[in-house]
Amino acid sequence: MIITNMDKIPGKEIEFLDMVNCSAVYAKNFGKDIMAGFKNLVGGELTGYSEMVDDARTKALDKIKKKGESLGADAVLNIRYTMTSMTQGSAIAVIATGTAVKFI
């Protein structure tokens, strides 16, 4: 399964199957939220939140790959992510969309 943000694969003829999308919602635990609050005072990367974003993006990508496979797709093209903060920053939702295609 090819997953890419490109809208075509060079040298491949494609047949459109369907648009696929999914979401992943993640939250950090209370302890990490407190530590992030302290880090916010002194500056620097909030690694707990960076990990949360990476985990949500990875999960959304895994889900979109499974949706493409369930349609019999050879690839999911034009992957796009949208992220939104929920509950004042301690939870986020990542939405992934793409186009499932089959090679002809």
Beta strands, then each sheet from edge to edge (+ up, - down):
strand 1: 2-3
strand 2: 14-27
strand 3: 75-86
strand 4: 91-103
sheet 1: 1+ 3+ 4- 2+
end
